Amino acid sequence: MTNRLYSFGALDYALVKLSLLGAKELSVVNHIRKIREEKKIPQKEMARALEVSRQTMTAIEKGKYNPSLELSLKIAAYFDMPFDEIFYLEEGKG
């Protein structure tokens, strides 16, 4: 079972600290593909606007690659959405 954390505030900081100490396993998860499809934006168009390859967008959407902070913020601006509605931490088995 996993717990979803919606923001990167004090609670997330505490969980990240615990993860660094080996107590928890955390993953960054995103809703980019879902949001992009809801907005009917082709992946190639989004990749071009963000100045990355379509292959990079595919890897990010599939969770195989975490975008840099800069790219993550660009994605949030591109969608005109708060960062924490796109990205969140997920707590797994530790």
C-alpha positions in Angstrom: 0.0 0.0 0.0 1.2 3.5 -0.8 0.6 6.9 0.7 0.3 9.9 -1.6 1.7 13.2 -0.4 0.2 16.2 -2.1 2.8 18.9 -1.3 6.4 19.5 -0.8 6.1 21.0 2.7 7.3 20.1 6.1 5.7 16.6 6.1 7.4 15.8 2.8 10.7 17.1 4.1 10.4 14.8 7.1 9.6 11.8 4.9 12.5 12.6 2.6 14.8 12.8 5.6 13.5 9.4 6.8 14.1 8.0 3.3 17.7 9.2 3.4 18.1 7.4 6.7 16.7 4.2 5.2 13.3 4.2 6.9 11.1 4.8 3.9 11.2 4.4 0.1 9.8 7.4 -1.8 9.2 7.9 -5.4 8.3 11.0 -7.5 5.1 10.4 -9.4 3.5 12.6 -12.0 0.2 13.1 -13.9 1.8 14.6 -17.0 0.3 12.2 -19.5 -3.2 12.3 -18.0 -3.2 16.1 -18.0 -1.7 16.4 -21.5 -4.3 14.0 -22.9 -7.2 15.8 -21.0 -6.0 19.1 -22.6 -5.7 17.3 -26.0 -2.1 18.3 -26.4 0.0 16.1 -28.7 3.2 14.9 -27.0 5.4 16.1 -29.8 3.9 19.6 -29.5 4.5 19.7 -25.7 8.1 18.4 -26.2 8.8 21.1 -28.7 7.4 23.9 -26.5 9.5 22.6 -23.6 12.6 22.2 -25.8 13.0 18.5 -25.1 12.8 15.5 -27.3 9.6 13.4 -27.6 11.6 10.5 -26.2 12.3 12.5 -23.1 8.6 13.3 -22.6 7.8 9.6 -23.0 10.4 8.7 -20.4 9.0 11.3 -18.0 5.4 10.3 -18.5 6.2 6.7 -17.9 8.1 7.5 -14.7 11.4 6.2 -16.1 13.0 9.6 -15.8 12.5 12.5 -13.3 12.7 15.9 -14.9 15.1 18.5 -13.5 13.6 21.0 -11.1 13.8 23.6 -13.9 11.9 21.4 -16.4 9.4 20.4 -13.8 8.6 24.1 -13.2 8.4 24.7 -16.9 5.9 21.8 -17.2 3.8 23.4 -14.4 3.9 26.8 -16.2 3.0 25.1 -19.5 -0.1 23.5 -18.0 -0.8 26.7 -16.0 -1.2 24.5 -12.9 0.3 24.3 -9.5 3.4 22.1 -9.3 1.8 19.8 -6.6 -1.1 19.0 -8.9 1.3 17.5 -11.4 4.0 16.0 -9.2 3.9 14.3 -5.8 5.8 12.0 -3.6 4.6 8.4 -3.1 5.6 6.4 -0.1 6.1 2.8 -0.7 7.3 -0.1 1.4 10.4 0.7 3.4 
